[in-house]
């Protein structure tokens, strides 16, 4: 069963500006183009954290949203429910011990 993860992507781009503040503003304005034009070499995904519940979702996301990379139309809520169900099924006491004749 797949898990959910928060991934922070960082892109490196060159902008022309009169100051750091203006450079930040221009990069923000041009973010869609920067993302489309940025090569794999200029992109990092170094902050990856597992989402274990709604409280772990970033601002602007809720459990009705759909995660990227999904091959089905299951919302975050559906994924969290499936993960919880799988975890509950793996709890000690629910598993049979291999080779134990009393099971």
C-alpha positions in Angstrom: 0.0 0.0 0.0 1.4 3.4 -1.0 1.8 6.2 1.6 1.2 9.9 1.3 4.2 12.3 1.5 4.7 16.1 1.7 7.4 17.0 -0.7 9.0 20.4 -0.9 10.5 21.2 -4.3 13.1 23.9 -4.8 13.9 25.3 -8.2 16.9 27.3 -9.2 16.4 30.0 -11.8 18.1 33.2 -12.9 16.1 36.5 -13.0 17.0 40.0 -13.8 16.1 42.6 -11.2 17.2 45.8 -9.4 17.2 44.3 -5.9 16.8 41.0 -4.0 13.2 42.0 -3.2 12.4 42.6 -6.8 14.1 39.3 -7.8 11.9 37.5 -5.3 8.8 39.2 -6.7 9.8 38.4 -10.3 10.5 34.8 -9.5 7.1 34.4 -7.8 5.3 36.1 -10.8 7.1 33.8 -13.2 6.9 30.6 -11.1 4.8 28.7 -13.6 7.2 29.4 -16.4 10.2 28.7 -14.2 8.7 25.3 -13.2 8.1 24.4 -16.8 11.6 25.5 -17.9 13.6 24.2 -15.0 15.8 21.2 -15.7 16.0 18.2 -13.4 19.5 19.4 -12.4 18.1 22.7 -11.1 15.4 21.0 -9.0 15.7 19.4 -5.6 13.2 17.5 -3.4 15.1 17.4 -0.2 12.3 17.8 2.3 10.1 14.7 2.2 7.8 14.0 5.2 5.1 11.3 5.5 1.5 12.4 5.8 -0.1 10.4 8.6 -3.2 12.5 9.1 -5.0 15.7 8.0 -2.9 17.7 10.5 0.2 16.9 8.4 -1.2 18.4 5.2 0.4 21.7 4.1 -1.7 25.0 4.0 -4.3 25.0 1.3 -4.7 21.2 1.3 -7.4 19.2 2.9 -8.6 15.6 2.8 -10.8 16.2 -0.2 -7.8 17.0 -2.4 -6.3 14.5 -4.7 -2.5 13.7 -4.3 -0.2 13.9 -7.3 1.0 10.6 -8.7 -2.3 8.8 -8.1 -3.4 6.4 -10.8 -7.0 6.4 -9.5 -9.5 9.0 -8.4 -9.0 8.5 -4.6 -8.8 11.6 -2.5 -6.4 12.1 0.4 -9.2 11.0 2.7 -9.6 7.7 0.9 -5.8 7.1 1.0 -5.7 7.8 4.7 -8.6 5.5 5.4 -6.9 2.7 3.3 -3.6 3.2 5.1 -5.4 3.1 8.5 -7.2 0.0 7.5 -4.0 -1.7 6.4 -2.2 -0.7 9.6 -5.1 -2.0 11.8 -4.9 -5.4 9.9 -1.1 -5.6 10.7 -1.5 -5.0 14.5 0.0 -7.6 16.7 -2.5 -10.2 17.8 -4.2 -10.1 14.4 -1.4 -12.0 12.7 -1.0 -15.7 12.9 2.3 -17.1 14.0 3.9 -19.2 11.3 4.6 -22.8 12.4 2.4 -22.5 15.5 0.1 -25.5 15.7 -2.2 -23.7 18.1 -3.2 -21.1 15.6 
